[in-house]
Amino acid sequence: MSNLTADTDVFASDPEAGQRACIVFTGTRQDDLPGIYTDAQYAAITAVLAELAAEGWVLSQRRVFDVAAPDAPVVLDTGFTHAHDIAGVFEAPDLDAALAGTVRLEQAGWARLFRTEWMIGLREFAPILGEGAHGDHGWAFLALWEWNDQWCEATPDARTAYDLECDIAFRGDLAHEVNISGRMRLDLGHHWHHLGYWEIAGPDVADSAIRGHEDVADFKFTTSRHIVGKLRPLADMIRPRHSEGTRTHD
């Protein structure tokens, strides 16, 4: 499948992407009562995640920037500012593996723990490291967007001019030491066209970056959804709240 938009001065097609699929998700806990989600489901989910890692899944986007980084599953803790409790991005070898893997997770007990929005797509653009320190950051920012009617009606020259303006903002993001894991395409089965995943030092970086994108009128051609969260091990975010009928974890 060809890319939906062309390469820019900042972003380039990922020659190593192949058929690699991305799995974007948000999850809202629904295990308020004892017995809904137990240690048995926790163990089963953990086992499936280990199987997926062995099958070539990327369960932490840190691995996109550093292949030597641990592949322990990592998610965004988003409950402090969003209606959902977690968000995350995994990668699978292909679309079939992505769909089958989410089904296995659901059957292992994920569906008892979370009400989940799954979005599956393909990797498009290659990752980019920010300027300065390229180390791991403690926060992440997800940007989902769809091209609006104005973009669909724009001429090729107008779209090219728009891309050049947006590159100005993206260079500003990189100057803030933001690491961008490329771009994923989601419109195969969802109304969102793309996802961008950023490693950031904190929420203030995301706020400053978005102001830069507003300055270049980035959003005149898009409708966007933004998610900010603190990076945490998935194992910590899926622990049962109840043990033998007693609430033990919030």
Stockholm file with secondary structure:
# STOCKHOLM 1.0

chainA/1-250         MSNLTADTDVFASDPEAGQRACIVFTGTRQDDLPGIYTDAQYAAITAVLAELAAEGWVLSQRRVFDVAAPDAPVVLDTGFTHAHDIAGVFEAPDLDAALAGTVRLEQAGWARLFRTEWMIGLREFAPILGEGAHGDHGWAFLALWEWNDQWCEATPDARTAYDLECDIAFRGDLAHEVNISGRMRLDLGHHWHHLGYWEIAGPDVADSAIRGHEDVADFKFTTSRHIVGKLRPLADMIRPRHSEGTRTHD
#=GR chainA/1-250 SS CCCSSCCCSSCCBCTTCTTCEEEEEEEEECCCSTTSSCHHHHHHHHHHHHHHHHTTCBCCTHHHHCTTSCCCCEEEECTTTSSSSEEEEEEESSHHHHHHHHHHHIIIIIHHHEEEEEEEEEEEECCBCCSSCCSCCSEEEEEEEEECHHHHHSCHHHHHHHHHHHHHHHHHHHHTTCEECCEEECTTTSSCCEEEEEEESCHHHHHHHHHHHHHTTGGGSEEEEEEEEEEEEHHHHTCCSEETTEECCC
#=GC SS_cons         CCCSSCCCSSCCBCTTCTTCEEEEEEEEECCCSTTSSCHHHHHHHHHHHHHHHHTTCBCCTHHHHCTTSCCCCEEEECTTTSSSSEEEEEEESSHHHHHHHHHHHIIIIIHHHEEEEEEEEEEEECCBCCSSCCSCCSEEEEEEEEECHHHHHSCHHHHHHHHHHHHHHHHHHHHTTCEECCEEECTTTSSCCEEEEEEESCHHHHHHHHHHHHHTTGGGSEEEEEEEEEEEEHHHHTCCSEETTEECCC
//
